[in-house]
Amino acid sequence: MKLIIATIKPFKLEEVREALTGIGVRGMMVTEIKGFGAQSGHTEIYRGAEYAVNFVPKIKLEVAVSAAMADQVVDTITKAARTGKIGDGKIFVLDIQQALRVRTGETNDDAL
């Protein structure tokens, strides 16, 4: 089993969600976050004053899938989230040692 953590631009969330449900992903966790990477934030003008925005709004997706499906999920997120501009995000893939569905007691792949 794999845990895929992806950071994407907020306006790409619905497009990524639709693409993932289209390939059979049955659930995901979504968190609004702020961060920075290569872009190191940006400046904005508000009421005539310029100020620095050091942390950029992002969306963090967490998707647990079987190991066999991980590459397809990464590819799907990459295609759906890409704008071709700086700040498109990152994807991390981690191993899951154990999963358990609280309601039924199912474990590992059955719990996903």
Number of C-alpha atoms within 10 A of each C-alpha: 19 19 18 22 20 21 25 25 17 15 11 17 20 12 13 20 19 12 18 21 12 11 12 10 17 12 14 15 10 16 11 11 14 13 13 16 12 8 11 12 16 12 10 11 9 8 5 7 7 10 11 10 13 14 15 16 15 23 20 21 20 19 22 26 22 15 14 10 15 19 13 13 20 18 10 17 24 18 13 18 24 16 13 7 7 10 19 16 20 14 15 12 16 12 11 15 9 10 16 14 12 9 7 8 11 13 13 16 14 11 16 17
